[in-house]
Amino acid sequence: MQLELALHAPEPVDLVEVARLSGWLYEAGDRWVPARELCAALDITDRQIRHLAASSRGQIVSSPGSPGYKHVRHCDPEEVNAITGRLEHQAKLMGTRAGEIRKAFHAVRS
């Protein structure tokens, strides 16, 4: 039996929406804005916020464990170091998991 995986490319990014979110966060100033506040203010979902942030070329800052979203112009060096450290750690964990999946797949195929 072969499983069907629903793999598809992410939605193309809307640069106007990236600019709108980035501008909103810039105007919000030196504070972390929770996703729920952004959802209400911009009428978008938290998934859309994550997608826009990931497509912002570093202008919109957030990571697992952060208190929300912030424009990079309002971040201090400690915040940037903490955010980038968490993202790099998450990337390492994901790489490890990918290797484990690959290894497990080859083990069951031999």
N, C-alpha and C positions, 0 to 999 in steps of 0.2 A: 504494500500500500504506500502510495506517495502522497505526502501532504502538500496542499497548495498554500503557498505563502503569498499574502497580499503585500508585495513590495512595490512601492511606487515612489516617484520623486516627490519631494515636498512642493507645496504650492510655490509658484514664483513670487518673489518678494515684490511688494508694492512700495516703490521708493517714496511715493507721496505719503504713505502711511508711516514709513520709517521716519520721515522728516516731521510728520505731525507728532508722533510720540516723542521724538528727540526734542522738539521745540517745547512741548508741554513740560517735559522733565527739566529742561533748561530754565523755564519760567518758574518752576516749582522751587528752584534755588537749592540751598545746601541741606536737603533732607532726603531721606529714603522714602519713596512713595510705594505703599503696598499695592500689590497687583489688583486687589479688589477696588481700590480707589481709582486706579487707571481704567479698569473695566467700566466702572460707572461713568467716569468723566469722558471717556472716548468711545463708549459703546462698542467695545471689542472684548474678546474672550481672553482668558489668561494664556491659552495656547497661542493665540495670535500675538500677544505681547512677547512671549518667549521667542517666537519666530522672528518678529521684527527686531528684537534686541540682538538676536544672533546674526542678523543681517545688517546691523548698524555700523559695521567696521570699527567696533570698539567705542562708539559714542554713547551707547546705552549700556550701563554697567549693572550687573547682577550676577549672582552665582548661587548654588545650593547653600542654604544657611544664611544668606544675606537678608536684611530686613525689608527688602523691596528692590526698587529700581531707582537709579540716579543717573544724571547726565555726567559724563566723565569730566567736564569742566569744573564741576563742583566737588570732585573727589580729592581727598588729600592722599599723600604717598602711602600712608599706612593702610587706607582703604583699598587702594589699587593693589598693594602687595598681598593683602589678605584675599581679595577676590581672585587675583591671578593664581595665587597659591592653591586655592580651593579648586579652581578650574583645572589646573595642571594635575592635581591629585586625582580628580574625577577622571580625567583622560587616561591616567596611568591605570586606574582600576578597570576602566572599560577595555583597555588594551589587554590587560591580564585576563579578563573574562573572555574576550574574543579568542585568545590563545587556548584557553581551557575548552571552549566550545569546539574549536578546530581539532584539538587533541582527542576529545571525547568522540567526535564524529569519526575520525580515522580509526580509533580503537574499536568502535562497533562495526566498522566496515572491513576490518582485517580478519 
